[in-house]
Amino acid sequence: MANVVKVITVIGSSPESFAKAADEAVRTAQKTIRNITGVDVITMSATVDPNPGGIKEYRTTVNIDHALQVAERVDLVAHRFRDHRRHQLLHSA
């Protein structure tokens, strides 16, 4: 059976570094998402502290990949079918 992977976008933050911000995003996602298979760093940004200067907070936006379980795949297919059927009913008049 082929794997089905879902991708979600998460933003992590850290006062220390971009790497720690990305790690925070993954660790937080792992609390509620199982089967995380990979992560792609999309963007990095930071806020600046005007007094005394320097970077206040590092932010890293990541895409987190996780394999869907069989029940999740069935729910996804059923949801898409309902959306497709709803669209057909709305536009068949």
URHU-V804547 format. One record per residue. N is the residue number from 1. OMEGA is omega as a letter, one per 20 degrees, with the letter a starting at -180 (none if undefined). Layout:
# URHU-V804547
<<N:OMEGA> <N:OMEGA>>
This chain:
# URHU-V804547
<<1:r> <2:r> <3:r> <4:a> <5:r> <6:r> <7:r> <8:r> <9:a> <10:r> <11:r> <12:r> <13:r> <14:r> <15:a> <16:a> <17:r> <18:a> <19:r> <20:r> <21:r> <22:r> <23:r> <24:r> <25:a> <26:a> <27:r> <28:r> <29:a> <30:r> <31:a> <32:a> <33:r> <34:r> <35:r> <36:a> <37:a> <38:r> <39:r> <40:r> <41:a> <42:r> <43:r> <44:r> <45:a> <46:r> <47:a> <48:r> <49:a> <50:r> <51:j> <52:a> <53:r> <54:a> <55:a> <56:a> <57:r> <58:r> <59:r> <60:r> <61:a> <62:r> <63:a> <64:r> <65:r> <66:a> <67:r> <68:r> <69:a> <70:a> <71:r> <72:r> <73:r> <74:r> <75:r> <76:r> <77:r> <78:r> <79:r> <80:r> <81:r> <82:r> <83:r> <84:r> <85:r> <86:r> <87:r> <88:a> <89:a> <90:a> <91:a> <92:a> <93:none>>
